[in-house]
Amino acid sequence: MIRVENLVKFYGHFQALKGESFTVNDGEIVGFVGLNGAGKTTTIKIATGVLYPTSGDVIIDGYSITKDKKKASENVGWVPELPNFEQDVKALDYFVYIAGYYKIPTNEARSLGKRLFEEVGLAGRENDKLKNYSQGMKKRFALAVSLISNPKNFLFDEVLNGLDPEGIQFFRN
Protein backbone atom coordinates (compact mmCIF):
# COMPACT_ATOMS: atom_id res chain seq x y z
CA MET A 1 0.00 0.00 0.00
CA ILE A 2 1.11 3.54 -0.74
CA ARG A 3 -0.29 6.25 1.52
CA VAL A 4 0.47 9.89 0.69
CA GLU A 5 -0.06 12.08 3.74
CA ASN A 6 -0.40 15.86 3.50
CA LEU A 7 2.48 16.34 1.04
CA VAL A 8 3.73 19.87 0.70
CA LYS A 9 6.65 20.77 -1.55
CA PHE A 10 8.15 24.18 -2.20
CA TYR A 11 10.74 24.96 -4.86
CA GLY A 12 11.95 28.29 -3.55
CA HIS A 13 8.79 30.40 -3.28
CA PHE A 14 6.80 28.20 -5.67
CA GLN A 15 4.50 25.71 -3.95
CA ALA A 16 4.26 22.59 -6.12
CA LEU A 17 2.23 20.49 -3.65
CA LYS A 18 -0.34 21.86 -1.23
CA GLY A 19 -1.09 19.13 1.28
CA GLU A 20 -1.92 16.27 -1.08
CA SER A 21 -3.23 13.04 0.46
CA PHE A 22 -4.43 9.77 -1.06
CA THR A 23 -4.04 6.02 -0.68
CA VAL A 24 -3.38 3.31 -3.26
CA ASN A 25 -4.29 -0.09 -1.84
CA ASP A 26 -2.52 -3.34 -2.66
CA GLY A 27 -3.66 -4.66 -6.03
CA GLU A 28 -5.06 -1.33 -7.22
CA ILE A 29 -4.03 0.26 -10.49
CA VAL A 30 -4.48 4.02 -10.35
CA GLY A 31 -3.98 6.65 -13.02
CA PHE A 32 -2.53 9.87 -11.65
CA VAL A 33 -3.64 12.64 -13.99
CA GLY A 34 -3.48 16.40 -14.01
CA LEU A 35 -2.32 19.42 -15.96
CA ASN A 36 1.35 19.98 -16.73
CA GLY A 37 2.98 21.41 -13.63
CA ALA A 38 0.28 20.06 -11.30
CA GLY A 39 2.82 18.14 -9.19
CA LYS A 40 2.43 14.57 -10.46
CA THR A 41 6.14 13.94 -11.04
CA THR A 42 7.05 15.76 -7.83
CA THR A 43 4.70 13.47 -5.90
CA ILE A 44 6.17 10.38 -7.56
CA LYS A 45 9.74 11.51 -6.88
CA ILE A 46 8.89 12.06 -3.22
CA ALA A 47 7.20 8.65 -3.02
CA THR A 48 10.32 6.98 -4.42
CA GLY A 49 12.68 8.86 -2.10
CA VAL A 50 14.34 10.88 -4.86
CA LEU A 51 13.03 14.17 -3.41
CA TYR A 52 12.20 15.09 0.17
CA PRO A 53 8.92 16.82 0.89
CA THR A 54 8.86 20.19 2.57
CA SER A 55 6.37 18.55 4.92
CA GLY A 56 4.17 15.49 4.97
CA ASP A 57 5.17 11.91 4.28
CA VAL A 58 4.63 8.85 2.12
CA ILE A 59 4.13 5.49 3.80
CA ILE A 60 4.94 2.45 1.68
CA ASP A 61 3.91 -0.89 3.18
CA GLY A 62 4.19 0.62 6.64
CA TYR A 63 7.57 2.34 6.11
CA SER A 64 7.98 6.11 6.06
CA ILE A 65 9.90 7.50 3.09
CA THR A 66 11.19 10.32 5.33
CA LYS A 67 12.04 8.27 8.45
CA ASP A 68 12.95 4.85 7.00
CA LYS A 69 13.81 5.64 3.39
CA LYS A 70 15.80 2.45 2.76
CA LYS A 71 12.99 0.07 3.78
CA ALA A 72 10.30 2.19 2.10
CA SER A 73 12.31 2.40 -1.14
CA GLU A 74 12.82 -1.37 -1.23
CA ASN A 75 9.03 -1.73 -1.39
CA VAL A 76 8.47 0.38 -4.49
CA GLY A 77 9.67 0.04 -8.08
CA TRP A 78 9.95 3.19 -10.20
CA VAL A 79 10.19 3.78 -13.93
CA PRO A 80 10.82 7.49 -14.55
CA GLU A 81 9.65 9.38 -17.61
CA LEU A 82 13.23 9.78 -18.84
CA PRO A 83 15.42 6.99 -17.44
CA ASN A 84 18.90 8.34 -16.81
CA PHE A 85 21.67 5.78 -16.42
CA GLU A 86 25.42 5.73 -16.93
CA GLN A 87 25.63 5.44 -20.73
CA ASP A 88 29.09 4.01 -21.35
CA VAL A 89 28.58 0.70 -19.54
CA LYS A 90 27.10 -2.65 -20.54
CA ALA A 91 23.49 -3.05 -19.45
CA LEU A 92 23.95 -6.25 -17.44
CA ASP A 93 27.05 -4.89 -15.69
CA TYR A 94 25.09 -1.80 -14.65
CA PHE A 95 22.19 -3.96 -13.50
CA VAL A 96 24.59 -5.95 -11.29
CA TYR A 97 26.01 -2.70 -9.91
CA ILE A 98 22.53 -1.47 -8.94
CA ALA A 99 21.63 -4.88 -7.45
CA GLY A 100 24.62 -4.40 -5.16
CA TYR A 101 22.68 -1.67 -3.34
CA TYR A 102 20.23 -4.43 -2.38
CA LYS A 103 23.15 -6.58 -1.19
CA ILE A 104 22.56 -9.16 -3.92
CA PRO A 105 25.75 -11.15 -4.62
CA THR A 106 27.25 -10.70 -8.10
CA ASN A 107 26.49 -14.20 -9.42
CA GLU A 108 22.90 -14.03 -8.15
CA ALA A 109 22.50 -10.52 -9.61
CA ARG A 110 23.77 -11.65 -13.03
CA SER A 111 21.32 -14.55 -13.02
CA LEU A 112 18.47 -12.29 -11.90
CA GLY A 113 19.43 -9.73 -14.55
CA LYS A 114 19.39 -12.29 -17.36
CA ARG A 115 15.96 -13.55 -16.24
CA LEU A 116 14.52 -10.03 -15.94
CA PHE A 117 16.04 -8.92 -19.26
CA GLU A 118 14.19 -11.79 -20.89
CA GLU A 119 10.94 -10.85 -19.11
CA VAL A 120 11.13 -7.23 -20.27
CA GLY A 121 12.12 -8.02 -23.85
CA LEU A 122 15.85 -7.29 -23.70
CA ALA A 123 17.16 -10.86 -24.05
CA GLY A 124 20.28 -10.87 -26.21
CA ARG A 125 20.98 -7.19 -25.50
CA GLU A 126 22.57 -7.64 -22.05
CA ASN A 127 26.07 -6.80 -23.29
CA ASP A 128 25.07 -3.70 -25.25
CA LYS A 129 26.14 -0.39 -23.78
CA LEU A 130 23.22 1.66 -22.52
CA LYS A 131 24.13 4.49 -24.90
CA ASN A 132 23.15 2.14 -27.73
CA TYR A 133 19.69 1.47 -26.29
CA SER A 134 16.68 3.25 -27.79
CA GLN A 135 14.39 5.25 -25.49
CA GLY A 136 12.00 2.28 -25.34
CA MET A 137 14.83 -0.09 -24.48
CA LYS A 138 15.95 2.27 -21.70
CA LYS A 139 12.43 2.16 -20.27
CA ARG A 140 12.45 -1.63 -20.43
CA PHE A 141 15.85 -1.58 -18.67
CA ALA A 142 14.42 0.76 -16.03
CA LEU A 143 11.55 -1.71 -15.54
CA ALA A 144 14.04 -4.56 -15.05
CA VAL A 145 15.89 -2.44 -12.47
CA SER A 146 12.61 -1.61 -10.72
CA LEU A 147 11.99 -5.36 -10.30
CA ILE A 148 15.29 -6.08 -8.48
CA SER A 149 13.78 -6.03 -4.99
CA ASN A 150 10.53 -7.71 -6.14
CA PRO A 151 8.41 -4.84 -4.78
CA LYS A 152 4.65 -4.99 -4.37
CA ASN A 153 4.24 -1.38 -5.50
CA PHE A 154 5.20 0.35 -8.75
CA LEU A 155 5.20 3.97 -9.88
CA PHE A 156 5.39 4.69 -13.60
CA ASP A 157 5.90 8.31 -14.69
CA GLU A 158 4.76 8.97 -18.28
CA VAL A 159 5.92 5.45 -19.09
CA LEU A 160 4.30 5.38 -22.57
CA ASN A 161 5.94 8.59 -23.83
CA GLY A 162 8.38 7.96 -26.66
CA LEU A 163 7.52 4.28 -27.06
CA ASP A 164 6.73 2.53 -30.31
CA PRO A 165 3.46 0.55 -30.60
CA GLU A 166 5.19 -2.67 -29.47
CA GLY A 167 6.62 -0.92 -26.40
CA ILE A 168 3.24 0.58 -25.54
CA GLN A 169 1.61 -2.86 -25.75
CA PHE A 170 4.39 -4.37 -23.61
CA PHE A 171 3.93 -1.86 -20.79
CA ARG A 172 0.14 -2.13 -20.92
CA ASN A 173 0.39 -5.89 -20.56
Secondary structure, 3 states (H helix, E strand, C coil): CEEEEEEEEEECCEEEEEEEEEEECCCCCCCCCCCCCCCHHHHHHHHCCCCCCCEEEEEECCEECCCCHHHHHHCEEEECCCCCCCCCCEHHHHHHHHHHCCCCCHHHHHHHHHHHHHHCCCCCCCCCEHHHCCHHHHHHHHHHHHCCCCCCEEEECCCCCCCCHHHHHHHHC
